[in-house]
Amino acid sequence: MGTRGTLVCAFAAALILTAAPAATAKKRHVAHRVRQPAGQIACTINGCHRIPPQCHPEMGYSWDGIPTGFDIVVCPR
């Protein structure tokens, strides 16, 4: 292997060594973002909105008992 082959190997090693910390940092950043609580979304007749953590969505019904296809948000007192 001549000087040219040694330079190619050194260049490849330098690329690998500089790319590894960046990839690790990116994975760490993405993992941090995933750990954050997403919360729940309820799609009511007024649109889809994030609901408070203590509340939960339930199926909405019309006055005669037919499902409306929209959620209602139920919260404790």
mmJSON file of the N, C-alpha and C atoms, coordinates in Angstrom:
{"data_MODEL":{"atom_site":{
"group_PDB":["ATOM","ATOM","ATOM","ATOM","ATOM","ATOM","ATOM","ATOM","ATOM","ATOM","ATOM","ATOM","ATOM","ATOM","ATOM","ATOM","ATOM","ATOM","ATOM","ATOM","ATOM","ATOM","ATOM","ATOM","ATOM","ATOM","ATOM","ATOM","ATOM","ATOM","ATOM","ATOM","ATOM","ATOM","ATOM","ATOM","ATOM","ATOM","ATOM","ATOM","ATOM","ATOM","ATOM","ATOM","ATOM","ATOM","ATOM","ATOM","ATOM","ATOM","ATOM","ATOM","ATOM","ATOM","ATOM","ATOM","ATOM","ATOM","ATOM","ATOM","ATOM","ATOM","ATOM","ATOM","ATOM","ATOM","ATOM","ATOM","ATOM","ATOM","ATOM","ATOM","ATOM","ATOM","ATOM","ATOM","ATOM","ATOM","ATOM","ATOM","ATOM","ATOM","ATOM","ATOM","ATOM","ATOM","ATOM","ATOM","ATOM","ATOM","ATOM","ATOM","ATOM","ATOM","ATOM","ATOM","ATOM","ATOM","ATOM","ATOM","ATOM","ATOM","ATOM","ATOM","ATOM","ATOM","ATOM","ATOM","ATOM","ATOM","ATOM","ATOM","ATOM","ATOM","ATOM","ATOM","ATOM","ATOM","ATOM","ATOM","ATOM","ATOM","ATOM","ATOM","ATOM","ATOM","ATOM","ATOM","ATOM","ATOM","ATOM","ATOM","ATOM","ATOM","ATOM","ATOM","ATOM","ATOM","ATOM","ATOM","ATOM","ATOM","ATOM","ATOM","ATOM","ATOM","ATOM","ATOM","ATOM","ATOM","ATOM","ATOM","ATOM","ATOM","ATOM","ATOM","ATOM","ATOM","ATOM","ATOM","ATOM","ATOM","ATOM","ATOM","ATOM","ATOM","ATOM","ATOM","ATOM","ATOM","ATOM","ATOM","ATOM","ATOM","ATOM","ATOM","ATOM","ATOM","ATOM","ATOM","ATOM","ATOM","ATOM","ATOM","ATOM","ATOM","ATOM","ATOM","ATOM","ATOM","ATOM","ATOM","ATOM","ATOM","ATOM","ATOM","ATOM","ATOM","ATOM","ATOM","ATOM","ATOM","ATOM","ATOM","ATOM","ATOM","ATOM","ATOM","ATOM","ATOM","ATOM","ATOM","ATOM","ATOM","ATOM","ATOM","ATOM","ATOM","ATOM","ATOM","ATOM","ATOM","ATOM","ATOM","ATOM","ATOM","ATOM","ATOM","ATOM","ATOM","ATOM"],
"id":[1,2,3,4,5,6,7,8,9,10,11,12,13,14,15,16,17,18,19,20,21,22,23,24,25,26,27,28,29,30,31,32,33,34,35,36,37,38,39,40,41,42,43,44,45,46,47,48,49,50,51,52,53,54,55,56,57,58,59,60,61,62,63,64,65,66,67,68,69,70,71,72,73,74,75,76,77,78,79,80,81,82,83,84,85,86,87,88,89,90,91,92,93,94,95,96,97,98,99,100,101,102,103,104,105,106,107,108,109,110,111,112,113,114,115,116,117,118,119,120,121,122,123,124,125,126,127,128,129,130,131,132,133,134,135,136,137,138,139,140,141,142,143,144,145,146,147,148,149,150,151,152,153,154,155,156,157,158,159,160,161,162,163,164,165,166,167,168,169,170,171,172,173,174,175,176,177,178,179,180,181,182,183,184,185,186,187,188,189,190,191,192,193,194,195,196,197,198,199,200,201,202,203,204,205,206,207,208,209,210,211,212,213,214,215,216,217,218,219,220,221,222,223,224,225,226,227,228,229,230,231],
"type_symbol":["N","C","C","N","C","C","N","C","C","N","C","C","N","C","C","N","C","C","N","C","C","N","C","C","N","C","C","N","C","C","N","C","C","N","C","C","N","C","C","N","C","C","N","C","C","N","C","C","N","C","C","N","C","C","N","C","C","N","C","C","N","C","C","N","C","C","N","C","C","N","C","C","N","C","C","N","C","C","N","C","C","N","C","C","N","C","C","N","C","C","N","C","C","N","C","C","N","C","C","N","C","C","N","C","C","N","C","C","N","C","C","N","C","C","N","C","C","N","C","C","N","C","C","N","C","C","N","C","C","N","C","C","N","C","C","N","C","C","N","C","C","N","C","C","N","C","C","N","C","C","N","C","C","N","C","C","N","C","C","N","C","C","N","C","C","N","C","C","N","C","C","N","C","C","N","C","C","N","C","C","N","C","C","N","C","C","N","C","C","N","C","C","N","C","C","N","C","C","N","C","C","N","C","C","N","C","C","N","C","C","N","C","C","N","C","C","N","C","C","N","C","C","N","C","C","N","C","C","N","C","C"],
"label_atom_id":["N","CA","C","N","CA","C","N","CA","C","N","CA","C","N","CA","C","N","CA","C","N","CA","C","N","CA","C","N","CA","C","N","CA","C","N","CA","C","N","CA","C","N","CA","C","N","CA","C","N","CA","C","N","CA","C","N","CA","C","N","CA","C","N","CA","C","N","CA","C","N","CA","C","N","CA","C","N","CA","C","N","CA","C","N","CA","C","N","CA","C","N","CA","C","N","CA","C","N","CA","C","N","CA","C","N","CA","C","N","CA","C","N","CA","C","N","CA","C","N","CA","C","N","CA","C","N","CA","C","N","CA","C","N","CA","C","N","CA","C","N","CA","C","N","CA","C","N","CA","C","N","CA","C","N","CA","C","N","CA","C","N","CA","C","N","CA","C","N","CA","C","N","CA","C","N","CA","C","N","CA","C","N","CA","C","N","CA","C","N","CA","C","N","CA","C","N","CA","C","N","CA","C","N","CA","C","N","CA","C","N","CA","C","N","CA","C","N","CA","C","N","CA","C","N","CA","C","N","CA","C","N","CA","C","N","CA","C","N","CA","C","N","CA","C","N","CA","C","N","CA","C","N","CA","C","N","CA","C","N","CA","C","N","CA","C","N","CA","C"],
"label_alt_id":[null,null,null,null,null,null,null,null,null,null,null,null,null,null,null,null,null,null,null,null,null,null,null,null,null,null,null,null,null,null,null,null,null,null,null,null,null,null,null,null,null,null,null,null,null,null,null,null,null,null,null,null,null,null,null,null,null,null,null,null,null,null,null,null,null,null,null,null,null,null,null,null,null,null,null,null,null,null,null,null,null,null,null,null,null,null,null,null,null,null,null,null,null,null,null,null,null,null,null,null,null,null,null,null,null,null,null,null,null,null,null,null,null,null,null,null,null,null,null,null,null,null,null,null,null,null,null,null,null,null,null,null,null,null,null,null,null,null,null,null,null,null,null,null,null,null,null,null,null,null,null,null,null,null,null,null,null,null,null,null,null,null,null,null,null,null,null,null,null,null,null,null,null,null,null,null,null,null,null,null,null,null,null,null,null,null,null,null,null,null,null,null,null,null,null,null,null,null,null,null,null,null,null,null,null,null,null,null,null,null,null,null,null,null,null,null,null,null,null,null,null,null,null,null,null,null,null,null,null,null,null],
"label_comp_id":["MET","MET","MET","GLY","GLY","GLY","THR","THR","THR","ARG","ARG","ARG","GLY","GLY","GLY","THR","THR","THR","LEU","LEU","LEU","VAL","VAL","VAL","CYS","CYS","CYS","ALA","ALA","ALA","PHE","PHE","PHE","ALA","ALA","ALA","ALA","ALA","ALA","ALA","ALA","ALA","LEU","LEU","LEU","ILE","ILE","ILE","LEU","LEU","LEU","THR","THR","THR","ALA","ALA","ALA","ALA","ALA","ALA","PRO","PRO","PRO","ALA","ALA","ALA","ALA","ALA","ALA","THR","THR","THR","ALA","ALA","ALA","LYS","LYS","LYS","LYS","LYS","LYS","ARG","ARG","ARG","HIS","HIS","HIS","VAL","VAL","VAL","ALA","ALA","ALA","HIS","HIS","HIS","ARG","ARG","ARG","VAL","VAL","VAL","ARG","ARG","ARG","GLN","GLN","GLN","PRO","PRO","PRO","ALA","ALA","ALA","GLY","GLY","GLY","GLN","GLN","GLN","ILE","ILE","ILE","ALA","ALA","ALA","CYS","CYS","CYS","THR","THR","THR","ILE","ILE","ILE","ASN","ASN","ASN","GLY","GLY","GLY","CYS","CYS","CYS","HIS","HIS","HIS","ARG","ARG","ARG","ILE","ILE","ILE","PRO","PRO","PRO","PRO","PRO","PRO","GLN","GLN","GLN","CYS","CYS","CYS","HIS","HIS","HIS","PRO","PRO","PRO","GLU","GLU","GLU","MET","MET","MET","GLY","GLY","GLY","TYR","TYR","TYR","SER","SER","SER","TRP","TRP","TRP","ASP","ASP","ASP","GLY","GLY","GLY","ILE","ILE","ILE","PRO","PRO","PRO","THR","THR","THR","GLY","GLY","GLY","PHE","PHE","PHE","ASP","ASP","ASP","ILE","ILE","ILE","VAL","VAL","VAL","VAL","VAL","VAL","CYS","CYS","CYS","PRO","PRO","PRO","ARG","ARG","ARG"],
"label_asym_id":["A","A","A","A","A","A","A","A","A","A","A","A","A","A","A","A","A","A","A","A","A","A","A","A","A","A","A","A","A","A","A","A","A","A","A","A","A","A","A","A","A","A","A","A","A","A","A","A","A","A","A","A","A","A","A","A","A","A","A","A","A","A","A","A","A","A","A","A","A","A","A","A","A","A","A","A","A","A","A","A","A","A","A","A","A","A","A","A","A","A","A","A","A","A","A","A","A","A","A","A","A","A","A","A","A","A","A","A","A","A","A","A","A","A","A","A","A","A","A","A","A","A","A","A","A","A","A","A","A","A","A","A","A","A","A","A","A","A","A","A","A","A","A","A","A","A","A","A","A","A","A","A","A","A","A","A","A","A","A","A","A","A","A","A","A","A","A","A","A","A","A","A","A","A","A","A","A","A","A","A","A","A","A","A","A","A","A","A","A","A","A","A","A","A","A","A","A","A","A","A","A","A","A","A","A","A","A","A","A","A","A","A","A","A","A","A","A","A","A","A","A","A","A","A","A","A","A","A","A","A","A"],
"label_entity_id":["1","1","1","1","1","1","1","1","1","1","1","1","1","1","1","1","1","1","1","1","1","1","1","1","1","1","1","1","1","1","1","1","1","1","1","1","1","1","1","1","1","1","1","1","1","1","1","1","1","1","1","1","1","1","1","1","1","1","1","1","1","1","1","1","1","1","1","1","1","1","1","1","1","1","1","1","1","1","1","1","1","1","1","1","1","1","1","1","1","1","1","1","1","1","1","1","1","1","1","1","1","1","1","1","1","1","1","1","1","1","1","1","1","1","1","1","1","1","1","1","1","1","1","1","1","1","1","1","1","1","1","1","1","1","1","1","1","1","1","1","1","1","1","1","1","1","1","1","1","1","1","1","1","1","1","1","1","1","1","1","1","1","1","1","1","1","1","1","1","1","1","1","1","1","1","1","1","1","1","1","1","1","1","1","1","1","1","1","1","1","1","1","1","1","1","1","1","1","1","1","1","1","1","1","1","1","1","1","1","1","1","1","1","1","1","1","1","1","1","1","1","1","1","1","1","1","1","1","1","1","1"],
"label_seq_id":[1,1,1,2,2,2,3,3,3,4,4,4,5,5,5,6,6,6,7,7,7,8,8,8,9,9,9,10,10,10,11,11,11,12,12,12,13,13,13,14,14,14,15,15,15,16,16,16,17,17,17,18,18,18,19,19,19,20,20,20,21,21,21,22,22,22,23,23,23,24,24,24,25,25,25,26,26,26,27,27,27,28,28,28,29,29,29,30,30,30,31,31,31,32,32,32,33,33,33,34,34,34,35,35,35,36,36,36,37,37,37,38,38,38,39,39,39,40,40,40,41,41,41,42,42,42,43,43,43,44,44,44,45,45,45,46,46,46,47,47,47,48,48,48,49,49,49,50,50,50,51,51,51,52,52,52,53,53,53,54,54,54,55,55,55,56,56,56,57,57,57,58,58,58,59,59,59,60,60,60,61,61,61,62,62,62,63,63,63,64,64,64,65,65,65,66,66,66,67,67,67,68,68,68,69,69,69,70,70,70,71,71,71,72,72,72,73,73,73,74,74,74,75,75,75,76,76,76,77,77,77],
"pdbx_PDB_ins_code":[null,null,null,null,null,null,null,null,null,null,null,null,null,null,null,null,null,null,null,null,null,null,null,null,null,null,null,null,null,null,null,null,null,null,null,null,null,null,null,null,null,null,null,null,null,null,null,null,null,null,null,null,null,null,null,null,null,null,null,null,null,null,null,null,null,null,null,null,null,null,null,null,null,null,null,null,null,null,null,null,null,null,null,null,null,null,null,null,null,null,null,null,null,null,null,null,null,null,null,null,null,null,null,null,null,null,null,null,null,null,null,null,null,null,null,null,null,null,null,null,null,null,null,null,null,null,null,null,null,null,null,null,null,null,null,null,null,null,null,null,null,null,null,null,null,null,null,null,null,null,null,null,null,null,null,null,null,null,null,null,null,null,null,null,null,null,null,null,null,null,null,null,null,null,null,null,null,null,null,null,null,null,null,null,null,null,null,null,null,null,null,null,null,null,null,null,null,null,null,null,null,null,null,null,null,null,null,null,null,null,null,null,null,null,null,null,null,null,null,null,null,null,null,null,null,null,null,null,null,null,null],
"Cartn_x":[0.848,0.0,0.901,0.674,1.507,0.98,1.556,1.171,-0.287,-0.714,-2.088,-3.076,-2.808,-3.669,-3.699,-2.596,-2.532,-3.362,-3.311,-4.095,-5.594,-5.986,-7.398,-7.896,-7.102,-7.483,-7.568,-6.622,-6.626,-7.839,-8.169,-9.318,-10.618,-10.746,-11.943,-12.076,-10.969,-11.002,-11.409,-10.927,-11.287,-12.778,-13.325,-14.763,-15.594,-15.192,-15.93,-15.864,-14.702,-14.542,-15.304,-15.427,-16.168,-17.665,-18.102,-19.537,-20.159,-19.405,-19.955,-20.509,-19.796,-20.378,-21.627,-21.649,-22.817,-24.033,-23.855,-24.967,-25.464,-24.546,-24.932,-25.695,-25.236,-25.921,-27.32,-27.47,-28.783,-29.724,-29.252,-30.086,-30.508,-29.594,-29.892,-30.952,-30.86,-31.829,-33.211,-33.273,-34.55,-35.162,-34.355,-34.869,-35.425,-34.788,-35.283,-36.648,-36.813,-38.063,-39.192,-38.897,-39.913,-40.416,-39.58,-39.971,-40.981,-41.143,-42.079,-43.51,-44.398,-45.771,-46.498,-47.197,-47.882,-49.24,-49.878,-51.222,-52.251,-53.501,-54.568,-55.235,-55.759,-56.475,-57.919,-58.862,-60.284,-60.804,-61.503,-62.097,-63.572,-63.882,-65.251,-65.916,-67.142,-67.857,-67.187,-66.369,-65.65,-64.253,-63.861,-62.541,-61.727,-60.528,-59.644,-58.733,-58.693,-57.919,-57.271,-56.155,-55.501,-56.348,-56.504,-57.311,-56.414,-56.858,-56.038,-55.724,-54.613,-54.19,-55.205,-55.966,-56.908,-58.217,-58.424,-59.659,-59.443,-60.555,-60.466,-61.624,-61.398,-62.46,-63.391,-64.646,-65.64,-66.468,-67.152,-68.004,-69.192,-69.506,-70.653,-71.904,-73.045,-74.323,-75.319,-76.228,-77.289,-78.361,-79.377,-80.423,-81.19,-81.207,-81.944,-81.04,-79.777,-78.876,-78.042,-78.096,-77.308,-75.922,-74.846,-73.497,-73.329,-72.711,-72.527,-71.277,-70.328,-69.05,-68.036,-68.448,-67.555,-67.312,-66.187,-65.873,-66.499,-66.681,-66.954,-65.822,-65.484,-64.389,-64.998,-64.568,-65.074,-63.929,-64.191,-63.195,-63.74,-62.893,-63.363,-63.684,-64.531,-64.913,-63.815],
"Cartn_y":[-1.16,0.0,1.233,2.119,3.307,4.452,5.605,6.803,7.167,6.972,7.297,6.415,5.125,4.203,4.556,4.971,5.359,6.62,7.568,8.795,8.509,7.594,7.236,6.589,5.687,5.037,6.051,6.973,7.994,8.91,9.273,10.127,9.424,8.144,7.367,7.246,7.005,6.896,8.221,9.329,10.644,10.91,10.524,10.704,9.884,8.66,7.789,8.337,8.798,9.302,10.605,11.45,12.697,12.497,11.496,11.259,10.533,9.716,8.921,9.787,10.797,11.623,12.374,12.826,13.549,12.63,11.393,10.446,10.116,9.959,9.668,10.84,12.054,13.237,13.356,13.038,13.116,12.082,10.859,9.836,10.25,10.827,11.265,12.357,13.28,14.377,13.837,12.908,12.326,11.531,10.768,9.986,10.913,12.054,13.019,13.556,13.82,14.366,13.331,12.069,11.017,10.838,11.073,10.865,11.879,12.992,14.01,13.508,13.734,13.253,13.977,13.201,13.768,14.336,13.799,14.237,13.572,13.774,13.181,14.242,13.81,14.683,14.208,15.133,14.816,15.583,14.881,15.518,15.754,16.961,17.341,17.993,18.405,19.09,20.414,20.951,22.208,22.011,20.778,20.492,19.621,19.265,18.423,19.307,19.012,19.821,18.918,19.391,18.7,18.911,17.862,17.982,17.944,18.508,18.515,17.088,16.908,15.572,14.846,15.548,14.885,14.507,14.931,14.655,13.493,12.964,11.908,12.029,11.579,11.65,10.443,10.667,9.594,9.821,8.77,8.863,9.769,10.671,11.552,10.939,11.165,10.646,11.791,11.661,12.649,12.405,13.259,13.161,11.851,11.208,9.947,8.721,8.901,7.77,7.322,8.031,7.663,8.308,7.519,8.098,9.225,10.316,11.473,11.363,10.544,10.473,11.455,12.255,13.21,12.789,13.237,12.983,14.044,13.678,14.667,14.545,15.626,15.629,15.559,14.551,14.353,14.641,15.557,15.928,15.691,15.278,15.129,16.491,16.487,17.76,18.34],
"Cartn_z":[0.0,0.0,0.0,-0.948,-1.067,-0.216,-0.467,0.272,0.004,-1.22,-1.584,-0.814,-0.691,0.055,1.535,2.084,3.49,3.722,2.797,2.917,2.832,1.951,1.815,3.101,3.677,4.939,6.075,6.137,7.188,7.027,5.793,5.542,5.929,5.579,5.926,7.448,8.124,9.589,10.223,9.669,10.202,10.016,8.873,8.638,9.626,9.861,10.782,12.2,12.619,13.979,14.211,13.194,13.372,13.223,12.481,12.284,13.472,14.173,15.284,16.419,16.926,18.0,17.547,16.31,15.813,15.761,15.33,15.271,16.676,17.62,18.995,19.592,19.342,19.866,19.276,18.0,17.365,17.97,18.19,18.809,20.209,20.966,22.316,22.295,21.326,21.211,20.835,19.908,19.488,20.636,21.371,22.496,23.572,23.787,24.78,24.36,23.079,22.583,22.708,22.535,22.601,24.032,25.038,26.431,26.946,26.272,26.731,26.548,27.523,27.387,26.263,25.461,24.311,24.681,25.714,26.062,25.171,25.477,24.683,23.834,22.719,21.799,21.742,21.803,21.652,20.44,19.566,18.39,18.668,19.083,19.43,18.223,18.391,17.318,16.962,17.87,17.646,17.081,16.78,16.237,17.183,16.76,17.574,18.415,19.714,20.65,21.69,22.235,23.343,24.585,25.381,26.595,27.82,28.936,30.156,30.633,31.336,31.771,32.65,33.476,34.378,33.673,32.44,31.697,30.719,30.195,29.193,28.195,26.945,25.945,26.036,25.738,25.644,24.39,23.929,22.755,23.056,22.137,22.305,21.673,22.292,21.798,21.651,20.692,20.535,21.592,21.646,22.664,22.588,21.373,21.254,21.329,21.719,21.965,20.781,19.683,18.5,18.629,18.383,18.452,17.437,17.872,16.996,16.136,16.561,15.859,16.419,17.376,18.027,19.472,20.02,21.421,22.296,23.565,24.596,25.601,26.252,27.225,28.617,29.402,30.757,31.716,32.658,33.664,35.067,36.031,37.402,38.007,38.997,39.632,40.429],
"occupancy":[1.0,1.0,1.0,1.0,1.0,1.0,1.0,1.0,1.0,1.0,1.0,1.0,1.0,1.0,1.0,1.0,1.0,1.0,1.0,1.0,1.0,1.0,1.0,1.0,1.0,1.0,1.0,1.0,1.0,1.0,1.0,1.0,1.0,1.0,1.0,1.0,1.0,1.0,1.0,1.0,1.0,1.0,1.0,1.0,1.0,1.0,1.0,1.0,1.0,1.0,1.0,1.0,1.0,1.0,1.0,1.0,1.0,1.0,1.0,1.0,1.0,1.0,1.0,1.0,1.0,1.0,1.0,1.0,1.0,1.0,1.0,1.0,1.0,1.0,1.0,1.0,1.0,1.0,1.0,1.0,1.0,1.0,1.0,1.0,1.0,1.0,1.0,1.0,1.0,1.0,1.0,1.0,1.0,1.0,1.0,1.0,1.0,1.0,1.0,1.0,1.0,1.0,1.0,1.0,1.0,1.0,1.0,1.0,1.0,1.0,1.0,1.0,1.0,1.0,1.0,1.0,1.0,1.0,1.0,1.0,1.0,1.0,1.0,1.0,1.0,1.0,1.0,1.0,1.0,1.0,1.0,1.0,1.0,1.0,1.0,1.0,1.0,1.0,1.0,1.0,1.0,1.0,1.0,1.0,1.0,1.0,1.0,1.0,1.0,1.0,1.0,1.0,1.0,1.0,1.0,1.0,1.0,1.0,1.0,1.0,1.0,1.0,1.0,1.0,1.0,1.0,1.0,1.0,1.0,1.0,1.0,1.0,1.0,1.0,1.0,1.0,1.0,1.0,1.0,1.0,1.0,1.0,1.0,1.0,1.0,1.0,1.0,1.0,1.0,1.0,1.0,1.0,1.0,1.0,1.0,1.0,1.0,1.0,1.0,1.0,1.0,1.0,1.0,1.0,1.0,1.0,1.0,1.0,1.0,1.0,1.0,1.0,1.0,1.0,1.0,1.0,1.0,1.0,1.0,1.0,1.0,1.0,1.0,1.0,1.0,1.0,1.0,1.0,1.0,1.0,1.0],
"B_iso_or_equiv":[0.0,0.0,0.0,0.0,0.0,0.0,0.0,0.0,0.0,0.0,0.0,0.0,0.0,0.0,0.0,0.0,0.0,0.0,0.0,0.0,0.0,0.0,0.0,0.0,0.0,0.0,0.0,0.0,0.0,0.0,0.0,0.0,0.0,0.0,0.0,0.0,0.0,0.0,0.0,0.0,0.0,0.0,0.0,0.0,0.0,0.0,0.0,0.0,0.0,0.0,0.0,0.0,0.0,0.0,0.0,0.0,0.0,0.0,0.0,0.0,0.0,0.0,0.0,0.0,0.0,0.0,0.0,0.0,0.0,0.0,0.0,0.0,0.0,0.0,0.0,0.0,0.0,0.0,0.0,0.0,0.0,0.0,0.0,0.0,0.0,0.0,0.0,0.0,0.0,0.0,0.0,0.0,0.0,0.0,0.0,0.0,0.0,0.0,0.0,0.0,0.0,0.0,0.0,0.0,0.0,0.0,0.0,0.0,0.0,0.0,0.0,0.0,0.0,0.0,0.0,0.0,0.0,0.0,0.0,0.0,0.0,0.0,0.0,0.0,0.0,0.0,0.0,0.0,0.0,0.0,0.0,0.0,0.0,0.0,0.0,0.0,0.0,0.0,0.0,0.0,0.0,0.0,0.0,0.0,0.0,0.0,0.0,0.0,0.0,0.0,0.0,0.0,0.0,0.0,0.0,0.0,0.0,0.0,0.0,0.0,0.0,0.0,0.0,0.0,0.0,0.0,0.0,0.0,0.0,0.0,0.0,0.0,0.0,0.0,0.0,0.0,0.0,0.0,0.0,0.0,0.0,0.0,0.0,0.0,0.0,0.0,0.0,0.0,0.0,0.0,0.0,0.0,0.0,0.0,0.0,0.0,0.0,0.0,0.0,0.0,0.0,0.0,0.0,0.0,0.0,0.0,0.0,0.0,0.0,0.0,0.0,0.0,0.0,0.0,0.0,0.0,0.0,0.0,0.0,0.0,0.0,0.0,0.0,0.0,0.0,0.0,0.0,0.0,0.0,0.0,0.0],
"pdbx_formal_charge":[null,null,null,null,null,null,null,null,null,null,null,null,null,null,null,null,null,null,null,null,null,null,null,null,null,null,null,null,null,null,null,null,null,null,null,null,null,null,null,null,null,null,null,null,null,null,null,null,null,null,null,null,null,null,null,null,null,null,null,null,null,null,null,null,null,null,null,null,null,null,null,null,null,null,null,null,null,null,null,null,null,null,null,null,null,null,null,null,null,null,null,null,null,null,null,null,null,null,null,null,null,null,null,null,null,null,null,null,null,null,null,null,null,null,null,null,null,null,null,null,null,null,null,null,null,null,null,null,null,null,null,null,null,null,null,null,null,null,null,null,null,null,null,null,null,null,null,null,null,null,null,null,null,null,null,null,null,null,null,null,null,null,null,null,null,null,null,null,null,null,null,null,null,null,null,null,null,null,null,null,null,null,null,null,null,null,null,null,null,null,null,null,null,null,null,null,null,null,null,null,null,null,null,null,null,null,null,null,null,null,null,null,null,null,null,null,null,null,null,null,null,null,null,null,null,null,null,null,null,null,null],
"auth_seq_id":[1,1,1,2,2,2,3,3,3,4,4,4,5,5,5,6,6,6,7,7,7,8,8,8,9,9,9,10,10,10,11,11,11,12,12,12,13,13,13,14,14,14,15,15,15,16,16,16,17,17,17,18,18,18,19,19,19,20,20,20,21,21,21,22,22,22,23,23,23,24,24,24,25,25,25,26,26,26,27,27,27,28,28,28,29,29,29,30,30,30,31,31,31,32,32,32,33,33,33,34,34,34,35,35,35,36,36,36,37,37,37,38,38,38,39,39,39,40,40,40,41,41,41,42,42,42,43,43,43,44,44,44,45,45,45,46,46,46,47,47,47,48,48,48,49,49,49,50,50,50,51,51,51,52,52,52,53,53,53,54,54,54,55,55,55,56,56,56,57,57,57,58,58,58,59,59,59,60,60,60,61,61,61,62,62,62,63,63,63,64,64,64,65,65,65,66,66,66,67,67,67,68,68,68,69,69,69,70,70,70,71,71,71,72,72,72,73,73,73,74,74,74,75,75,75,76,76,76,77,77,77],
"auth_comp_id":["MET","MET","MET","GLY","GLY","GLY","THR","THR","THR","ARG","ARG","ARG","GLY","GLY","GLY","THR","THR","THR","LEU","LEU","LEU","VAL","VAL","VAL","CYS","CYS","CYS","ALA","ALA","ALA","PHE","PHE","PHE","ALA","ALA","ALA","ALA","ALA","ALA","ALA","ALA","ALA","LEU","LEU","LEU","ILE","ILE","ILE","LEU","LEU","LEU","THR","THR","THR","ALA","ALA","ALA","ALA","ALA","ALA","PRO","PRO","PRO","ALA","ALA","ALA","ALA","ALA","ALA","THR","THR","THR","ALA","ALA","ALA","LYS","LYS","LYS","LYS","LYS","LYS","ARG","ARG","ARG","HIS","HIS","HIS","VAL","VAL","VAL","ALA","ALA","ALA","HIS","HIS","HIS","ARG","ARG","ARG","VAL","VAL","VAL","ARG","ARG","ARG","GLN","GLN","GLN","PRO","PRO","PRO","ALA","ALA","ALA","GLY","GLY","GLY","GLN","GLN","GLN","ILE","ILE","ILE","ALA","ALA","ALA","CYS","CYS","CYS","THR","THR","THR","ILE","ILE","ILE","ASN","ASN","ASN","GLY","GLY","GLY","CYS","CYS","CYS","HIS","HIS","HIS","ARG","ARG","ARG","ILE","ILE","ILE","PRO","PRO","PRO","PRO","PRO","PRO","GLN","GLN","GLN","CYS","CYS","CYS","HIS","HIS","HIS","PRO","PRO","PRO","GLU","GLU","GLU","MET","MET","MET","GLY","GLY","GLY","TYR","TYR","TYR","SER","SER","SER","TRP","TRP","TRP","ASP","ASP","ASP","GLY","GLY","GLY","ILE","ILE","ILE","PRO","PRO","PRO","THR","THR","THR","GLY","GLY","GLY","PHE","PHE","PHE","ASP","ASP","ASP","ILE","ILE","ILE","VAL","VAL","VAL","VAL","VAL","VAL","CYS","CYS","CYS","PRO","PRO","PRO","ARG","ARG","ARG"],
"auth_asym_id":["A","A","A","A","A","A","A","A","A","A","A","A","A","A","A","A","A","A","A","A","A","A","A","A","A","A","A","A","A","A","A","A","A","A","A","A","A","A","A","A","A","A","A","A","A","A","A","A","A","A","A","A","A","A","A","A","A","A","A","A","A","A","A","A","A","A","A","A","A","A","A","A","A","A","A","A","A","A","A","A","A","A","A","A","A","A","A","A","A","A","A","A","A","A","A","A","A","A","A","A","A","A","A","A","A","A","A","A","A","A","A","A","A","A","A","A","A","A","A","A","A","A","A","A","A","A","A","A","A","A","A","A","A","A","A","A","A","A","A","A","A","A","A","A","A","A","A","A","A","A","A","A","A","A","A","A","A","A","A","A","A","A","A","A","A","A","A","A","A","A","A","A","A","A","A","A","A","A","A","A","A","A","A","A","A","A","A","A","A","A","A","A","A","A","A","A","A","A","A","A","A","A","A","A","A","A","A","A","A","A","A","A","A","A","A","A","A","A","A","A","A","A","A","A","A","A","A","A","A","A","A"],
"auth_atom_id":["N","CA","C","N","CA","C","N","CA","C","N","CA","C","N","CA","C","N","CA","C","N","CA","C","N","CA","C","N","CA","C","N","CA","C","N","CA","C","N","CA","C","N","CA","C","N","CA","C","N","CA","C","N","CA","C","N","CA","C","N","CA","C","N","CA","C","N","CA","C","N","CA","C","N","CA","C","N","CA","C","N","CA","C","N","CA","C","N","CA","C","N","CA","C","N","CA","C","N","CA","C","N","CA","C","N","CA","C","N","CA","C","N","CA","C","N","CA","C","N","CA","C","N","CA","C","N","CA","C","N","CA","C","N","CA","C","N","CA","C","N","CA","C","N","CA","C","N","CA","C","N","CA","C","N","CA","C","N","CA","C","N","CA","C","N","CA","C","N","CA","C","N","CA","C","N","CA","C","N","CA","C","N","CA","C","N","CA","C","N","CA","C","N","CA","C","N","CA","C","N","CA","C","N","CA","C","N","CA","C","N","CA","C","N","CA","C","N","CA","C","N","CA","C","N","CA","C","N","CA","C","N","CA","C","N","CA","C","N","CA","C","N","CA","C","N","CA","C","N","CA","C","N","CA","C","N","CA","C","N","CA","C","N","CA","C","N","CA","C"],
"pdbx_PDB_model_num":[1,1,1,1,1,1,1,1,1,1,1,1,1,1,1,1,1,1,1,1,1,1,1,1,1,1,1,1,1,1,1,1,1,1,1,1,1,1,1,1,1,1,1,1,1,1,1,1,1,1,1,1,1,1,1,1,1,1,1,1,1,1,1,1,1,1,1,1,1,1,1,1,1,1,1,1,1,1,1,1,1,1,1,1,1,1,1,1,1,1,1,1,1,1,1,1,1,1,1,1,1,1,1,1,1,1,1,1,1,1,1,1,1,1,1,1,1,1,1,1,1,1,1,1,1,1,1,1,1,1,1,1,1,1,1,1,1,1,1,1,1,1,1,1,1,1,1,1,1,1,1,1,1,1,1,1,1,1,1,1,1,1,1,1,1,1,1,1,1,1,1,1,1,1,1,1,1,1,1,1,1,1,1,1,1,1,1,1,1,1,1,1,1,1,1,1,1,1,1,1,1,1,1,1,1,1,1,1,1,1,1,1,1,1,1,1,1,1,1,1,1,1,1,1,1,1,1,1,1,1,1]
}}}
